[in-house]
Amino acid sequence: MLIGELASVTGTTTRTLRYYEEEGLLECGRTAAGYRVYGPEAVVRVRNVRDLLVSGFTVENVKSFVRYLDSDLPEVFAYAESCAGHYEVGARRVAELRERIEALTRMRDTLVRRMPWLADGPAGPAGAV
């Protein structure tokens, strides 16, 4: 299938697919005219890449899972000695996200201390803009 077809089937954009290709997450062939062409396995790969990104992994993190991207990913990755490196990738990412959440929580708390009417949401006092 051509890049536009793959984008349509996977709910993404052609720009995103070209980015995945640049990052080594997706491979394509070329037609005689130079158009990108993908096999049916590309659909599963793109969906897995998107799923991992939505799960909180970065593109760099996803690269470490590249050999698993052509088949359905398990809902839960079982820990085994053979996947210790992948465990480390996940553990680092969870730690990074935890730090970001804590920083955002501190920022929110500081803002609410300065503007207490925001504690229950952005509605604010009557007539505020």
VOKE-39531 format. One record per atom (N, C-alpha, C): x, y, z. Coordinates in steps of 0.001 Angstrom, whole numbers, plus 500000, padded with zeros to 6 digits. Layout:
VOKE-39531
XYZ ...
//
This chain:
VOKE-39531
500838498823500000 500000500000500000 500879501235500000 500346502306499465 501079503566499412 500958504293500752 501773505298500950 501840505992502237 500496506592502655 499748507135501723 498440507703502053 497468506649502542 497534505471501926 496664504369502356 497028503917503765 498324503785504034 498766503377505362 498354504413506403 498499505673506083 498091506740507005 496604506630507300 495801506411506289 494352506312506462 493980505107507319 494564503969507033 494250502729507755 494667502821509222 495770503488509509 496283503543510877 495854504797511639 495139505694510978 494667506896511652 495775507878511978 496772507935511131 497885508861511346 498056509720510100 499169510410510008 499417511259508849 500627510750508071 500712511177506830 501877510788506025 503146511396506620 503014512579507179 504177513222507805 504698512374508969 503784511861509784 504171511006510907 504856509740510409 504325509144509362 504924507925508813 506331508186508299 506532509316507636 507883509654507172 508819509869508361 508308510469509443 509103510656510655 509495509305511251 508535508375511359 508855507037511864 509942506387511010 509857506589509718 510866506034508818 512236506661509102 512283507972509239 513546508666509541 514160508165510844 513306507832511806 513770507387513118 514096505890513162 513891505186512052 514199503765512003 513115502867512578 511926503404512758 510826502621513313 509956501979512243 510121502394511011 509290501913509919 510133501831508658 509949500762507924 510676500586506669 509687500519505514 510142500956504360 509285500882503179 510128500518501971 509431500069500964 510048499867499672 509722501072498805 510138501019497569 509837502110496634 509320501525495331 508362502218494756 507881501832493434 508893502327492408 508702501951491158 509584502412490086 509564503939489984 508444504524490353 508314505983490308 508840506654491580 509305505869492545 509870506423493765 508894506604494912 507650506174494732 506669506292495811 506956505265496906 506728505657498137 506868504723499254 505763503673499156 506138502424499410 505171501329499400 505432500456500630 504343500066501292 504419499318502542 503666498009502417 504154496997503106 503468495723503178 502411495757504263 501584494722504322 500502494688505312 501005494691506756 502220494219506992 502775494201508349 503015495608508899 503096496587508009 503314497969508438 502152498490509278 500957497986509031 499786498429509796 499977498083511274 500385496860511557 500602496416512934 501747497218513555 502804497417512798 503962498147513322 503580499577513701 502890500272512831 502498501658513108 501575501705514315 500635500801514392 499728500783515553 500497500528516844 501476499634516807 502278499363518001 503128500569518393 503728501228517414 504525502424517704 503637503467518367 502487503709517787 501566504706518350 501114504310519750 500834503034519960 500400502561521265 501490502788522313 502729502483521978 503824502688522922 504040504174523209 503916505007522181 504065506450522390 502962506992523296 501734506541523069 500614506969523905 500780506455525339 501448505322525493 501682504754526818 502699505554527621 503392506480526968 504344507314527690 505787507116527293 506048506181526388 507410506007525920 507774507106524927 509048507399524824 509542508334523815 509908507548522565 510166508247521480 510600507579520246 511885506798520508 512795507396521266 514044506691521596 513755505412522370 512808505455523304 512430504250524042 511869503196523098 510993503609522191 510338502677521273 511366501964520397 512448502629520078 513492501992519262 514018500722519915 514026500677521245 514526499477521924 513563498303521799 512318498571521409 511324497516521241 511124497123519776 511940497636518884 511687497508517444 511517496057516993 512207495124517594 512076493729517129 510733493106517501 509977493761518375 508672493248518790 507508493947518095 507778494908517267 506729495773516742 505886495174515621 506305494046515068 505582493480513933 504516492462514319 504306492280515606 503218491401516051 502504492098517198 501343491578517545 500563492208518605 501379492269519892 501405493439520499 502109493600521766 501228493058522884 501838492403523857 501029491925524985 500568493107525831 499436492950526473 498933493995527371 499909494197528524 500469493084529006 501437493124530095 502705492450529600 503826493170529701 505111492591529342 505609491785530530 505763490485530341 506277489638531419 507760489914531602 508212489923532843 509625490156533119 510362488836533028 511413488805532261 512289487637532156 513696488150531957 514663487345532265 516060487760532104 516336488243530684 515658487635529712 515902488004528318 515399489404527986 514545489950528838 514018491281528546 514434492298529604 515500492016530338 515950492910531403 516226494313530866 516787494403529668 517059495711529079 515793496502528833 514739495817528432 513457496484528193 512821496910529511 513025496095530544 512546496468531866 513201497782532288 514493497915532047 515207499139532419 514658500347531664 514348500171530383 513769501265529598 512452501702530223 511599500753530542 510313501069531155 510473501695532525 511382501152533335 511586501682534686 512099503119534639 513033503397533731 513543504770533586 512432505717533163 511604505263532234 510542506140531733 509510506414532824 509160505403533608 508219505619534703 508806506603535707 510093506484536008 510743507418536939 510721508844536386 510991508995535089 510953510327534461 509552510921534533 508547510105534236 507166510585534286 506757510944535711 507191510148536667 506877510437538067 507455511802538465 508692512066538046 509324513360538338 508548514509537703 508122514330536463 507348515382535786 506011515619536472 505350514541536879 504067514680537570 504257515430538879 505302515085539618 505568515770540882 505861517247540651 506635517567539618 506941518970539311 505670519728538921 504826519117538104 503572519759537713 502640519941538911 502629518973539797 501799519080540996 502281520244541866 503592520385542029 504127521516542799 503761522842542144 503850522913540813 503484524137540107 502005524462540307 501150523449540171 499715523655540373 499436524145541784 500061523511542782 499836523892544175 500285525326544435 501386525741543848 501867527109543996 500876528086543381 500388527772542213 499420528640541541 498129528755542345 497655527641542872 496417527650543650 496614528425544958 497800528353545566 498059529152546764 497962530645546445 498416531028545259 498378532434544863 496995532870544382 496252531948543851 494903532227543325 493968531139543834 493592531198545107 492830530112545731 491510529779545050 490925530737544360 489651530464543687 489809529449542555 491040529147542167 491282528149541116 491309526722541656 491215526573542966 491335525237543578 490299524254543038 489096524739542709 488052523833542244 487907523823540732 488791524489540050 488720524530538597 488902525944538090 488892526134536791 489200527428536200 488048528426536174 486903528133536788 485750529025536685 486038530412537240 486688530478538391 487054531767538978 485873532521539546 486163533686540155 485096534490540751 484171535038539683 482974535378540068 481968535912539136 482526537126538422 482379537134537115 482810538273536310 484283538260535948 485070537290536462 486503537245536135 486688536746534715 487704537240534086 488001536821532721 489317536097532694 
//
